[in-house]
Every structure is written in C-alpha cells, then in structure tokens.
Amino acid sequence: MIGEIFMQYSVDFIWDDEASVWVATSNDVIGLVLESEQLEDLMQKVKNAVPELLELNNQRPASTVKCNIQERQLVYA
C-alpha cells in the first residue's frame, strides 16, 4: 500500500536454564511472552503471534522483526 509505514520490532529469546526452555519476550510487541524447549519451535510461534498481537494492540505492521538470542545461566550463591 502506498504511504503505509512498517515498523521494526525487537524480540528477545532467552534460555532459562532452570526451566530448560527458551523464552521470547518483547518490549516492542505488547503481550508477547512465549516459551518452548526448542528455539526453532519458539521462533515459529513468535512468527505467528507477532502479527496477531500487533493487530490486537493497534500497532503498525512489522516490516522486520529483529531477534536477539541470548543464553542466560542462573548462578546461586
């Protein structure tokens, strides 16, 4: 569509060692909190959920979704 502006949204993928799952959250996509044991499965869930959440939140459609993948280990003292 002419004149339509698309946005870039950032999604964080973090490995939760205690629960043994990947967790996806985003400060850009309101309500996005998903988890899966496999990163590839979680990425597919995010791919499906982001457009729906953007529409529900009256946010602009995404032209790109930036994925930030991190592994986080909990350290107990």
C-alpha positions as CSV (number, residue, x, y, z in Angstrom):
1,M,0.0,0.0,0.0
2,I,1.3,3.4,-0.9
3,G,2.1,5.6,2.1
4,E,1.9,2.8,4.6
5,I,4.7,2.8,7.2
6,F,6.0,-0.5,8.5
7,M,8.0,-0.8,11.8
8,Q,10.9,-2.9,13.1
9,Y,10.2,-4.8,16.3
10,S,12.7,-6.4,18.6
11,V,12.2,-9.8,20.2
12,D,14.4,-11.3,22.9
13,F,15.0,-15.0,23.1
14,I,16.5,-16.1,26.4
15,W,17.4,-19.6,27.5
16,D,16.0,-20.3,31.0
17,D,18.4,-22.9,32.4
18,E,16.2,-23.7,35.5
19,A,13.1,-24.4,33.4
20,S,15.0,-25.8,30.4
21,V,13.1,-23.7,27.9
22,W,13.6,-20.8,25.6
23,V,11.5,-17.7,26.5
24,A,10.5,-15.0,24.0
25,T,9.6,-11.5,25.2
26,S,9.4,-8.1,23.7
27,N,9.3,-4.5,24.9
28,D,8.1,-3.6,21.4
29,V,5.2,-6.1,21.0
30,I,2.8,-5.7,23.9
31,G,1.8,-9.1,25.4
32,L,4.4,-11.2,23.8
33,V,5.5,-13.9,26.2
34,L,6.1,-17.4,24.7
35,E,8.2,-20.4,25.6
36,S,9.4,-23.6,24.1
37,E,12.0,-26.3,24.6
38,Q,13.3,-25.8,21.1
39,L,14.5,-22.5,19.7
40,E,13.2,-23.3,16.2
41,D,9.8,-24.0,17.5
42,L,9.7,-20.8,19.6
43,M,10.8,-18.8,16.5
44,Q,7.8,-20.2,14.6
45,K,5.4,-19.4,17.5
46,V,6.8,-15.8,17.5
47,K,6.4,-15.6,13.7
48,N,2.7,-16.5,14.1
49,A,2.0,-14.5,17.2
50,V,3.6,-11.1,16.4
51,P,1.2,-10.1,13.6
52,E,-1.8,-11.0,15.7
53,L,-0.6,-9.1,18.7
54,L,0.3,-6.1,16.6
55,E,-3.2,-6.0,15.2
56,L,-4.8,-6.6,18.7
57,N,-2.8,-3.7,20.1
58,N,-3.4,-1.4,17.1
59,Q,0.3,-1.2,16.4
60,R,1.7,-0.8,12.9
61,P,2.5,-4.0,10.9
62,A,6.1,-5.2,11.1
63,S,8.4,-5.0,8.1
64,T,11.1,-6.7,10.1
65,V,11.4,-8.4,13.4
66,K,14.8,-8.3,15.0
67,C,15.7,-11.4,17.0
68,N,18.1,-11.0,20.0
69,I,19.2,-14.5,21.1
70,Q,20.9,-14.9,24.5
71,E,21.7,-17.7,26.8
72,R,21.4,-16.8,30.5
73,Q,22.7,-19.0,33.3
74,L,21.4,-18.5,36.9
75,V,24.1,-18.6,39.5
76,Y,23.3,-19.4,43.0
77,A,25.5,-18.1,45.8
